[in-house]
Amino acid sequence: MDPDVADSLRDSQFAFEKAMSKISKATAGYRRDLSVEIEPTAIPMAKEGWDEGRQALNSFFVTLNEATGLDELRTIPPAG
């Protein structure tokens, strides 16, 4: 694999992991099986993390499609 492609894939991976960490921090202390009120301030932070993760994953998909010459992996559209 071309080193530039590998670096781009790794950068996308790190950006995705950072975004997922943001979601984890926004939802820390909440359990899915308990009905609890989620603080209104946590929702925008979680949505921001989701969107950043979506963009990072899309970047990974685009780089992989370009590197392989295929167009198999579809990007995730924005919410709405």
C-alpha positions as CSV (number, residue, x, y, z in Angstrom):
1,M,0.0,0.0,0.0
2,D,1.2,3.5,-0.9
3,P,2.5,5.2,2.3
4,D,0.4,8.3,1.5
5,V,-2.8,6.2,1.3
6,A,-1.9,4.5,4.6
7,D,-1.3,7.8,6.3
8,S,-4.7,9.1,5.0
9,L,-6.5,6.0,6.3
10,R,-4.8,6.2,9.6
11,D,-5.7,9.9,9.9
12,S,-9.3,9.1,9.2
13,Q,-9.2,6.3,11.8
14,F,-7.8,8.6,14.4
15,A,-10.5,11.3,13.6
16,F,-13.2,8.6,13.9
17,E,-11.9,7.4,17.3
18,K,-11.7,11.0,18.5
19,A,-15.3,11.6,17.5
20,M,-16.5,8.4,19.2
21,S,-14.7,9.5,22.3
22,K,-16.7,12.7,22.2
23,I,-19.9,10.7,22.2
24,S,-18.7,8.6,25.1
25,K,-17.9,11.7,27.1
26,A,-21.3,13.2,26.3
27,T,-23.2,10.0,27.4
28,A,-20.9,9.0,30.3
29,G,-22.9,7.8,33.2
30,Y,-26.0,6.9,31.2
31,R,-27.1,3.4,30.7
32,R,-29.3,2.3,27.8
33,D,-31.4,-0.1,30.0
34,L,-32.4,2.6,32.5
35,S,-34.9,5.3,31.8
36,V,-33.2,8.4,32.8
37,E,-33.3,12.0,31.8
38,I,-30.4,13.0,29.6
39,E,-29.1,16.5,30.2
40,P,-30.1,18.8,27.3
41,T,-26.4,20.0,27.1
42,A,-25.3,16.4,26.3
43,I,-27.4,16.1,23.2
44,P,-25.7,18.7,21.0
45,M,-22.3,17.3,22.0
46,A,-23.3,13.8,21.1
47,K,-24.7,14.9,17.8
48,E,-21.5,16.8,17.0
49,G,-19.5,13.7,17.8
50,W,-21.8,11.6,15.5
51,D,-21.4,14.0,12.7
52,E,-17.6,14.2,13.1
53,G,-17.5,10.4,13.1
54,R,-19.6,10.2,10.0
55,Q,-17.3,12.6,8.2
56,A,-14.2,10.7,9.3
57,L,-15.7,7.4,8.2
58,N,-16.7,8.9,4.9
59,S,-13.1,10.1,4.4
60,F,-11.9,6.5,5.1
61,F,-14.4,5.1,2.6
62,V,-13.4,7.6,-0.1
63,T,-9.7,6.9,0.4
64,L,-10.2,3.2,0.3
65,N,-12.4,3.4,-2.8
66,E,-9.7,5.5,-4.6
67,A,-6.9,3.2,-3.5
68,T,-8.6,0.1,-4.8
69,G,-10.1,1.7,-7.9
70,L,-13.6,0.5,-6.8
71,D,-16.7,2.3,-5.8
72,E,-18.1,-0.2,-3.4
73,L,-18.2,1.7,-0.1
74,R,-20.9,4.3,0.0
75,T,-20.7,7.4,2.1
76,I,-23.1,8.2,4.9
77,P,-25.2,11.3,4.2
78,P,-25.7,14.1,6.7
79,A,-28.6,13.9,9.1
80,G,-31.9,15.4,7.9
